[in-house]
Amino acid sequence: MLIAGIDPGVNTGVAIWDTVSRQLVAVTCTGIVKAFRFLEGYRISRLYFEDARMRKWIPRERDIRQFKGRAMGAGSVKRDCSIWQEWCEVNGIEYVAVPPKNNTTKLSDAMFRGITGYDGRTNEHGRDAAMLVFGI
């Protein structure tokens, strides 16, 4: 069974985990539309996505410019989460919305390789997506 992990955002992290072989099949980063197309190449049974709508805390900003920038970005990612939920519902894919605090994020490349054994090229968004599904 294949399951997908999604780290929504302008740079959408996408990962595919095979529950039978117990390994990551793919880890990548792309835009949201290309991510939809990428997933259509797999028979995904379930999709996990980090859901910014479930965030309970907001970090303090040093100035108003940072505050406005973070607020705009947060709104965009929340909208992406709604789109991922709708995409799953339209395509009949079971989904799990994961609160941001319930995921291991921001692993270095070396740490990620050590934990997962995945030796392909990754960036932080792809690694964050992979950690949503790794080991399930």
C-alpha positions as a LaTeX table, in Angstrom:
\begin{tabular}{lrrr}
\hline
Residue & $x$ (\AA) & $y$ (\AA) & $z$ (\AA) \\
\hline
Met1 & 0.00 & 0.00 & 0.00 \\
Leu2 & 1.31 & 3.44 & $-0.92$ \\
Ile3 & 0.69 & 6.47 & 1.25 \\
Ala4 & 1.71 & 10.06 & 0.60 \\
Gly5 & 2.98 & 12.82 & 2.83 \\
Ile6 & 2.49 & 16.47 & 1.87 \\
Asp7 & 4.15 & 19.57 & 3.30 \\
Pro8 & 1.90 & 22.30 & 1.80 \\
Gly9 & 3.20 & 25.65 & 0.68 \\
Val10 & 4.67 & 27.50 & $-2.28$ \\
Asn11 & 7.32 & 24.78 & $-2.24$ \\
Thr12 & 5.17 & 21.70 & $-1.70$ \\
Gly13 & 7.03 & 18.74 & $-0.25$ \\
Val14 & 5.79 & 15.36 & $-1.48$ \\
Ala15 & 6.81 & 11.90 & $-0.28$ \\
Ile16 & 5.57 & 8.39 & $-1.10$ \\
Trp17 & 5.93 & 5.60 & 1.50 \\
Asp18 & 5.42 & 1.93 & 0.64 \\
Thr19 & 3.95 & 0.19 & 3.69 \\
Val20 & 4.77 & $-3.26$ & 2.29 \\
Ser21 & 8.45 & $-2.78$ & 1.44 \\
Arg22 & 8.78 & $-0.30$ & 4.36 \\
Gln23 & 10.71 & 2.26 & 2.34 \\
Leu24 & 10.39 & 5.70 & 0.84 \\
Val25 & 9.66 & 5.39 & $-2.86$ \\
Ala26 & 9.97 & 9.09 & $-3.73$ \\
Val27 & 10.74 & 12.39 & $-2.03$ \\
Thr28 & 10.43 & 15.62 & $-3.99$ \\
Cys29 & 9.41 & 19.27 & $-3.89$ \\
Thr30 & 7.33 & 21.11 & $-6.46$ \\
Gly31 & 4.37 & 23.46 & $-6.90$ \\
Ile32 & 0.89 & 22.36 & $-5.86$ \\
Val33 & $-0.42$ & 21.66 & $-9.40$ \\
Lys34 & 2.64 & 19.57 & $-10.31$ \\
Ala35 & 2.27 & 17.76 & $-6.97$ \\
Phe36 & $-1.28$ & 16.73 & $-7.94$ \\
Arg37 & 0.03 & 15.37 & $-11.26$ \\
Phe38 & 2.93 & 13.63 & $-9.54$ \\
Leu39 & 0.57 & 11.79 & $-7.17$ \\
Glu40 & $-1.68$ & 10.71 & $-10.05$ \\
Gly41 & 1.21 & 8.47 & $-11.14$ \\
Tyr42 & 0.78 & 6.39 & $-7.98$ \\
Arg43 & $-2.09$ & 4.42 & $-6.46$ \\
Ile44 & $-2.22$ & 6.33 & $-3.18$ \\
Ser45 & $-4.40$ & 4.77 & $-0.46$ \\
Arg46 & $-4.04$ & 7.55 & 2.10 \\
Leu47 & $-2.56$ & 11.03 & 2.21 \\
Tyr48 & $-1.14$ & 12.78 & 5.28 \\
Phe49 & $-0.66$ & 16.54 & 5.17 \\
Glu50 & 0.64 & 19.03 & 7.69 \\
Asp51 & $-2.42$ & 21.15 & 8.35 \\
Ala52 & $-1.57$ & 24.78 & 9.17 \\
Arg53 & $-5.23$ & 25.34 & 10.07 \\
Met54 & $-4.55$ & 23.33 & 13.24 \\
Arg55 & $-1.68$ & 25.55 & 14.45 \\
Lys56 & $-2.30$ & 26.68 & 18.02 \\
Trp57 & 0.64 & 29.06 & 18.43 \\
Ile58 & 2.10 & 31.97 & 16.50 \\
Pro59 & 5.75 & 32.92 & 16.97 \\
Arg60 & 6.51 & 36.51 & 18.00 \\
Glu61 & 7.88 & 38.75 & 15.28 \\
Arg62 & 10.46 & 41.46 & 15.75 \\
Asp63 & 8.76 & 44.04 & 13.57 \\
Ile64 & 5.50 & 44.73 & 11.74 \\
Arg65 & 6.99 & 43.83 & 8.35 \\
Gln66 & 7.85 & 40.33 & 9.55 \\
Phe67 & 4.43 & 39.99 & 11.17 \\
Lys68 & 2.61 & 40.94 & 7.94 \\
Gly69 & 4.80 & 38.63 & 5.85 \\
Arg70 & 4.22 & 35.66 & 8.15 \\
Ala71 & 0.46 & 36.36 & 8.28 \\
Met72 & 0.21 & 36.44 & 4.48 \\
Gly73 & 2.24 & 33.23 & 4.16 \\
Ala74 & 0.21 & 31.49 & 6.84 \\
Gly75 & $-3.03$ & 32.37 & 5.05 \\
Ser76 & $-1.68$ & 30.98 & 1.80 \\
Val77 & $-0.63$ & 27.69 & 3.42 \\
Lys78 & $-4.00$ & 27.39 & 5.18 \\
Arg79 & $-5.69$ & 27.76 & 1.79 \\
Asp80 & $-3.39$ & 25.08 & 0.36 \\
Cys81 & $-4.46$ & 22.76 & 3.19 \\
Ser82 & $-8.10$ & 23.29 & 2.22 \\
Ile83 & $-7.23$ & 22.51 & $-1.39$ \\
Trp84 & $-5.44$ & 19.27 & $-0.41$ \\
Gln85 & $-8.43$ & 18.21 & 1.66 \\
Glu86 & $-10.79$ & 18.92 & $-1.26$ \\
Trp87 & $-8.50$ & 17.10 & $-3.73$ \\
Cys88 & $-8.54$ & 14.00 & $-1.51$ \\
Glu89 & $-12.34$ & 14.13 & $-1.16$ \\
Val90 & $-12.87$ & 14.56 & $-4.92$ \\
Asn91 & $-10.49$ & 11.68 & $-5.68$ \\
Gly92 & $-11.82$ & 9.36 & $-2.95$ \\
Ile93 & $-8.51$ & 9.28 & $-1.08$ \\
Glu94 & $-8.54$ & 8.89 & 2.68 \\
Tyr95 & $-6.62$ & 11.75 & 4.31 \\
Val96 & $-5.18$ & 12.63 & 7.70 \\
Ala97 & $-4.63$ & 16.28 & 8.65 \\
Val98 & $-1.65$ & 16.43 & 11.00 \\
Pro99 & $-1.15$ & 19.37 & 13.37 \\
Pro100 & 2.22 & 21.06 & 12.70 \\
Lys101 & 3.54 & 20.31 & 16.19 \\
Asn102 & 3.00 & 16.56 & 15.67 \\
Asn103 & 5.66 & 16.12 & 13.00 \\
Thr104 & 9.44 & 15.89 & 13.00 \\
Thr105 & 10.64 & 18.77 & 10.83 \\
Lys106 & 13.73 & 20.63 & 9.74 \\
Leu107 & 16.05 & 17.63 & 9.70 \\
Ser108 & 19.40 & 18.12 & 8.02 \\
Asp109 & 20.13 & 16.00 & 4.95 \\
Ala110 & 22.56 & 13.85 & 6.95 \\
Met111 & 20.09 & 13.28 & 9.80 \\
Phe112 & 17.32 & 12.41 & 7.33 \\
Arg113 & 19.51 & 9.90 & 5.50 \\
Gly114 & 20.57 & 8.35 & 8.81 \\
Ile115 & 16.98 & 7.94 & 10.02 \\
Thr116 & 15.31 & 6.86 & 6.77 \\
Gly117 & 18.06 & 5.29 & 4.67 \\
Tyr118 & 16.76 & 7.30 & 1.69 \\
Asp119 & 19.71 & 8.28 & $-0.49$ \\
Gly120 & 18.01 & 10.44 & $-3.11$ \\
Arg121 & 18.34 & 14.20 & $-3.34$ \\
Thr122 & 15.98 & 16.09 & $-0.98$ \\
Asn123 & 15.29 & 19.53 & 0.40 \\
Glu124 & 13.69 & 20.52 & 3.72 \\
His125 & 10.14 & 20.51 & 2.29 \\
Gly126 & 10.47 & 17.01 & 0.87 \\
Arg127 & 12.06 & 15.78 & 4.11 \\
Asp128 & 9.23 & 17.32 & 6.16 \\
Ala129 & 6.68 & 15.54 & 3.93 \\
Ala130 & 8.57 & 12.26 & 4.25 \\
Met131 & 8.62 & 12.43 & 8.03 \\
Leu132 & 4.80 & 12.60 & 8.02 \\
Val133 & 4.65 & 9.07 & 6.61 \\
Phe134 & 7.99 & 7.44 & 7.40 \\
Gly135 & 7.54 & 4.23 & 9.36 \\
Ile136 & 3.75 & 4.00 & 9.10 \\
\hline
\end{tabular}
